[in-house]
Amino acid sequence: QEQEEEKEEEEEEDQEEKEDEEKEEEKPEIPQEFMFEAEGVIIDPNVLQFAQMQQRAQGRTGKAKTVIFSEDRGRYIKPMLPKGDKVRRLAVDATLRAAAPYQRLRRNQALGEGKVERRVYIEKGDMRAKKMARKAGALVMFVVDASGSMALNRMSAAKGACMRLLGESYTSRDLVSLIPVYGDRAEVLLPPSKSIAMARKRLDQLPCGGGSPLAHGLSTAVRVGIQAMSGGDVGRVMVVLITDGRANICLARSNEDPDAIKPDAPKPSAEQLKDEVRDMAKKCFAAGLQLLVIDTENKFVSTGFAAEIAKAAQGKYYYLPNANDAAIAQAASRAMAEAKAGL
């Protein structure tokens, strides 16, 4: 009986082993590594360019910078190895700590060579630089459509909003700029500044009339914003576009393209003009600029294009047909506060 029981147990074990082997054969094989051909990935070079611009402007996390790091200005936060041969601000504490373990060896070596004994022996490799941090300011650029019957009202309101924000920016280190859009092109009437005296001097004359080159206005804002962020003092840029959304001057004419400024040059269609403005709004977002569109168009004749501009730039939209300086300044301040809070 014991032999029969042992045989039965052996047969059961053999059967279980066969079932396990069958189950393992049924499981699909999982490769250990996956390889993709680089040639099979299609990437638009324009997408790469603007993605790199946004990373440089906003940092690797994709958020607007609130603190700017440098080697010359700000509050000392920690030591670091110097970049290059020149040390702008020497971190004395970290330099002494780096040199401390080698003092006895260097002293004995110096005495053996007959050199004068010193209290501390520091070499070039011991030097550490200070890593400084300071609060990043913000730049608010007003791009004002100075064409049409409401141009003077829009420009006066934008001027008042600039002065209001400048009065509030003394403690926040914010800068203000004004770019009127009129005639065939946009111009920087007030470059990025926090000087109330300069703003009053530059804003005494308010240019108005002519065409509405919205695409060139946004293009100018992108250029000024990128330059401000590359300077190191501006961490975020907000573009406040005050317009009724009726563009009628193409970008080629604003850039003085010979084919576009000819007397017999064909006029672009309304849809082509809108596409240019949408494209520039998308470039605003790609460059790390935040767009706030204030629509001043009468709702009875509204085309709704101002809202499309805000959507293309993934920005904010306000409908303020009778906006005054206080309303515009409040909308800009609110949008900037939300941006700082990460909303």
C-alpha positions in Angstrom: 0.0 0.0 0.0 2.8 2.4 0.8 4.4 1.8 -2.6 1.0 2.5 -4.3 0.6 5.7 -2.4 4.1 6.8 -3.4 3.4 6.1 -7.1 0.2 8.1 -7.0 2.0 11.0 -5.4 4.7 10.9 -8.1 2.1 10.8 -10.8 0.3 13.8 -9.3 3.6 15.8 -9.2 4.4 14.9 -12.8 0.9 16.0 -13.9 1.3 19.4 -12.0 4.7 20.0 -13.6 3.2 19.3 -17.1 0.4 21.8 -16.4 2.9 24.4 -15.2 5.0 24.0 -18.3 1.9 24.3 -20.6 0.9 27.5 -18.8 4.4 29.0 -19.3 4.3 28.2 -23.0 1.0 29.9 -23.4 2.3 33.2 -21.9 3.4 35.7 -24.5 7.1 36.6 -24.4 7.8 40.1 -23.2 10.9 41.7 -24.8 13.4 43.2 -22.4 14.1 46.3 -24.5 12.2 48.4 -27.0 14.0 50.1 -29.8 12.5 52.9 -32.0 14.0 54.2 -35.2 14.8 57.9 -35.0 14.1 58.3 -38.7 10.5 57.4 -38.1 9.8 60.3 -35.8 8.6 63.5 -37.6 9.2 66.7 -35.7 8.4 70.2 -37.1 11.6 72.4 -36.7 9.4 75.4 -35.8 7.9 73.4 -32.9 11.4 72.6 -31.7 12.6 76.2 -31.9 9.7 77.6 -30.0 9.8 74.8 -27.4 13.4 75.7 -26.8 12.6 79.4 -26.5 9.9 78.6 -23.9 12.2 76.4 -21.9 14.8 79.1 -21.8 12.2 81.7 -20.9 10.4 79.8 -18.2 12.9 77.2 -17.0 12.7 73.5 -17.2 9.5 73.2 -15.2 7.5 75.2 -17.7 6.4 77.7 -15.0 7.2 81.4 -15.0 10.3 82.3 -13.0 9.7 84.0 -9.7 13.4 84.0 -8.7 16.4 84.9 -10.8 19.8 83.3 -10.1 23.1 85.1 -10.9 26.7 85.5 -9.7 26.6 89.3 -9.1 23.4 90.6 -7.6 20.9 89.4 -5.0 21.0 87.4 -1.8 23.7 84.8 -1.1 22.0 81.4 -1.0 24.8 78.9 -1.5 28.3 78.4 -2.9 29.1 76.9 -6.3 32.1 76.2 -8.5 33.0 79.3 -10.5 32.1 79.4 -14.2 35.3 80.2 -16.1 38.5 81.7 -14.6 36.8 84.8 -13.2 35.1 84.8 -9.8 32.7 87.8 -9.4 31.7 87.3 -5.8 34.0 85.1 -3.7 32.3 82.8 -1.2 34.9 83.1 1.6 33.3 80.5 3.9 33.1 77.8 1.2 36.6 78.6 0.0 38.1 78.2 3.5 36.2 74.9 4.0 37.5 73.5 0.6 41.1 74.5 1.6 41.1 73.4 5.2 42.0 69.6 4.7 45.2 70.6 2.8 46.7 73.2 5.2 49.3 71.0 6.9 50.4 69.4 3.6 50.7 72.8 1.9 52.5 74.4 4.8 55.1 71.6 5.0 55.6 71.8 1.2 56.0 75.6 1.4 58.6 75.4 4.2 60.4 72.7 2.4 60.8 75.0 -0.6 62.0 77.9 1.6 58.9 80.1 1.1 57.5 82.5 3.7 55.0 80.9 6.0 51.4 82.1 5.7 48.4 81.6 8.0 46.2 80.1 5.3 47.2 78.4 2.0 44.6 78.8 -0.7 44.9 77.6 -4.3 42.9 78.3 -7.3 41.0 75.0 -7.1 39.7 75.9 -3.6 37.9 79.0 -4.8 34.1 79.0 -4.7 31.7 81.6 -6.0 28.5 82.9 -4.5 25.2 81.9 -6.0 22.9 84.8 -5.7 19.1 85.0 -5.9 16.8 87.9 -6.4 13.1 88.4 -6.9 12.1 88.4 -10.6 10.1 91.4 -11.8 7.3 91.4 -14.3 6.8 93.3 -17.5 3.3 94.5 -18.6 3.2 95.5 -22.2 0.2 97.4 -23.5 -0.4 96.8 -27.2 -3.0 99.3 -28.2 -5.0 99.4 -31.4 -4.7 103.1 -32.2 -6.9 103.0 -35.4 -10.5 103.7 -35.9 -13.0 106.0 -34.3 -12.4 104.8 -30.7 -8.6 105.1 -31.1 -8.2 108.2 -28.9 -10.3 106.7 -26.1 -8.3 103.5 -26.2 -5.0 105.3 -26.1 -6.0 107.6 -23.3 -7.2 104.6 -21.3 -4.0 102.7 -21.9 -1.9 105.7 -20.9 -3.8 106.0 -17.7 -3.5 102.3 -17.0 0.3 102.6 -17.6 0.6 105.4 -15.0 -1.5 103.5 -12.5 0.6 100.3 -12.8 3.8 102.3 -12.6 2.6 103.9 -9.4 2.0 100.4 -8.0 5.2 98.8 -9.3 7.6 100.7 -7.0 7.7 97.8 -4.5 7.0 94.9 -6.9 9.9 95.8 -9.4 7.5 95.5 -12.3 8.1 97.3 -15.6 5.6 98.8 -18.0 5.8 99.3 -21.8 3.4 100.8 -24.4 3.2 99.8 -28.1 0.7 101.6 -30.2 -0.6 99.9 -33.4 -1.5 102.4 -36.1 -0.7 103.3 -39.7 1.3 100.5 -41.4 3.3 99.3 -38.4 3.7 99.2 -34.6 6.2 101.2 -32.6 7.6 101.0 -29.1 6.4 104.3 -27.7 7.5 103.5 -24.1 10.2 100.9 -23.8 10.2 98.7 -20.7 10.6 101.1 -17.8 9.6 101.8 -14.2 10.3 105.5 -14.3 7.2 107.6 -14.0 9.0 110.7 -15.3 10.0 108.9 -18.5 6.5 107.5 -19.0 5.0 111.0 -18.7 7.5 112.4 -21.1 7.1 109.6 -23.7 3.2 109.4 -23.4 2.6 113.1 -23.9 2.0 112.5 -27.6 -0.5 109.8 -28.4 -0.3 108.7 -32.1 -3.6 107.6 -33.6 -5.2 106.9 -37.0 -4.5 104.9 -40.1 -4.6 101.2 -40.5 -4.5 98.4 -37.9 -1.4 96.2 -38.2 -2.3 93.8 -35.3 0.1 91.1 -36.4 3.0 93.5 -36.4 2.0 94.7 -33.0 2.1 91.2 -31.5 5.4 90.5 -33.3 6.9 93.6 -31.8 5.6 92.6 -28.4 7.2 89.1 -28.7 10.6 90.7 -29.7 10.5 93.2 -26.8 9.4 90.5 -24.3 12.1 88.1 -25.3 14.7 90.8 -25.0 13.5 91.8 -21.6 13.6 88.2 -20.3 17.1 87.6 -21.7 18.3 90.7 -19.7 17.9 88.7 -16.5 15.7 91.1 -14.5 12.3 90.0 -15.8 10.8 86.6 -15.0 7.4 86.9 -16.6 5.9 89.0 -19.4 2.2 89.9 -19.9 0.9 91.4 -23.1 -2.3 93.4 -22.7 -3.8 93.7 -26.2 -6.5 96.4 -26.4 -8.3 96.1 -29.7 -11.6 95.5 -31.6 -10.0 92.7 -33.5 -10.2 94.3 -37.0 -6.8 93.9 -38.6 -6.3 95.3 -42.1 -2.5 95.6 -42.6 -0.5 92.5 -43.4 2.8 91.6 -41.7 4.7 91.8 -45.0 3.7 95.4 -45.5 4.6 96.3 -41.9 8.0 94.8 -42.5 8.4 96.8 -45.7 8.6 93.8 -48.0 9.2 95.2 -51.5 6.5 93.0 -53.0 3.9 94.1 -50.5 4.5 97.9 -50.6 4.1 98.1 -54.4 1.2 100.3 -55.6 -0.3 97.4 -57.5 0.3 94.8 -54.7 -2.7 92.5 -54.1 -4.5 93.1 -50.9 -4.7 90.1 -48.5 -8.1 88.7 -47.7 -9.6 89.1 -44.3 -9.0 85.4 -43.5 -5.3 85.7 -44.4 -5.0 88.7 -42.0 -6.7 86.7 -39.3 -4.4 83.8 -39.9 -1.4 86.1 -39.4 -2.7 87.4 -36.2 -3.5 83.9 -34.9 0.0 82.8 -35.8 1.6 85.6 -33.9 -0.7 84.9 -30.9 0.6 81.3 -30.9 4.1 82.6 -31.0 3.4 84.7 -27.9 2.5 81.6 -26.0 5.4 79.6 -27.4 7.9 82.4 -26.3 6.5 82.3 -22.7 4.5 85.5 -22.9 1.0 85.6 -21.3 -1.7 87.4 -23.4 -4.6 89.3 -22.0 -7.1 90.5 -24.7 -9.4 93.4 -23.8 -12.1 93.6 -26.5 -13.4 97.1 -27.1 -15.7 96.2 -30.1 -19.3 97.1 -30.0 -21.3 93.8 -29.5 -23.8 94.8 -32.2 -21.2 94.7 -34.9 -18.8 92.2 -33.2 -17.0 89.6 -35.2 -15.7 87.7 -32.1 -12.2 87.6 -33.5 -10.7 89.2 -30.3 -11.7 86.1 -28.4 -10.1 83.9 -31.0 -6.8 85.8 -30.5 -6.9 85.0 -26.8 -7.7 81.4 -27.5 -4.8 81.0 -29.9 -2.4 82.3 -27.3 -4.1 80.3 -24.5 -4.6 83.7 -22.7 -7.4 85.5 -21.0 -10.2 87.5 -22.6 -12.2 90.4 -21.3 -15.0 92.2 -23.0 -14.8 95.9 -22.0 -16.3 98.0 -24.8 -16.2 101.2 -22.6 -13.0 100.4 -20.7 -11.3 103.2 -18.8 -7.9 103.4 -17.3 -9.0 102.0 -14.0 -10.8 99.0 -15.5 -7.8 98.2 -17.7 -5.3 98.5 -14.9 -7.5 96.4 -12.7 -7.8 93.6 -15.3 -4.0 93.6 -15.9 -3.2 93.5 -12.2 -5.7 90.7 -11.6 -4.3 88.6 -14.5 -0.8 89.2 -13.3 -1.7 88.2 -9.7 -3.3 85.0 -11.0 -0.2 84.3 -13.0 2.1 84.8 -10.0 -0.2 82.5 -8.0 -0.1 79.8 -10.7 -3.8 79.9 -11.4 
